[in-house]
Amino acid sequence: MKIPFVDLKAQYRAIQTEIDAALRDILENTAFIEGPRLEAFEKDFAAFCRAPHCAGVGSGTDALYLALKALGVGPGDEVITVSHTYIATAEAISFAGATPVFVDIEPDTMLMDARLLDAAMTPRTKALLPVHLYGQLADMDAVLAVAQKHGLHVLEDCAQAHAAELGGRRSPIARVAAFSFYPGKNLGAYGDAGGVVTHDPAIHKDITEVRNHGRERHAKYEHARLGFGFRMDTLQAAILRAKLPHLEAWTEKRRAHARHYTERLKGVLETPVERPGRRHVYHVYPARTERPAALRTHLEAAGISTNCHYPIPVHLQPAYAALGLKRGALPVTEACVARLLSLPMYPDLTADQVDFVCDTILAFFGRKG
């Protein structure tokens, strides 16, 4: 049985009529940049997030960068984040002119450990940037308490957390959150796209102007400020709007697959933890084992594709060598990535496929289901 890590073809086939109609509308109207179709998606996604404003932009990285700049982060500032993330989180900080400062993660959730934030503070600290990795929200109440105590901004990296919840709340729990709509995300475009969702109309206005060369929305040749081309094209907006009504059902399917994995693999692998009061949306199902490489080879031989997410933490990447952080600087992060193996996870998985993955893993460990 061949099981891909992610199957976007299956998703497309399931909603092909809706996707094709959405694309046909854009093509027939030749309305490719901005306009009412983009605004319709922004309105719908903001409502989905239970927030008043969304600005569609070109990628999740654009969203992080623009949000940081809208918060006033710039040269000389420091932004505290985590190293266990995709490098885009830190890149956005760097391209804003600031310096990323890394704190370690909680050993069970692999999310920002808010207990370490106070010790990471310096007079240059301007913002906190928690990453809601794998589909679970970080401890935002603790993060916001630290931010309030020190007078800091908070930006949420929600690239993997569409529809995740904490105490019934969705991001942005802080003032602003950055989303990615990269094709493999829980809500994915057919190319790069991102969005900034905010409760703050001033931040929304700032981003909608800067993303479009400093123009106010309907002033074609008048540029109130300097900006750049960070726009989401309407083809991507149309695709995302067609997919959005399915996101809740897809999320529940992911959660069901996660429960299935966890039930069958308990005691064999260290399975993901969903903290009480949180809704984990399982963008990824990251299991841990002492033999991830050997298990991955075993699964690949059986036709099962897996992934190892972020095996080199950002603080050990060559691109960040100038920070001077050596192996051992973030022991929990480094221990986690050495044991990680992500299993297939997407809504169109079947129970039989999940069972086959579990049977193959159990066989590797000499266990029976």
Secondary structure, DSSP 8 states (H G I E B T S, - for coil): --B-S--HHHHHHHTHHHHHHHHHHHHHHT--BSSHHHHHHHHHHHHHTT-SEEEEES-HHHHHHHHHHHTT--TT-EEEEESSS-THHHHHHHHTT-EEEEE-B-TTT-SB-GGGHHHH--TTEEEE--B-GGG----HHHHHHHHHHHT-EEEEE-TT-TT-EETTEES-SSSEEEEE--TTSSS--SS--EEEEES-HHHHHHHHHHTBTTB-TT-TT-BSS---B-B-BHHHHHHHHHHGGGHHHHHHHHHHHHHHHHHHHBTTBB-----TTEE---SSEEEE-S-HHHHHHHHHHTTB--B---SS-GGGSGGGGGG---TTSSHHHHHHHTTEEEE---TT--HHHHHHHHHHHHHHTT---
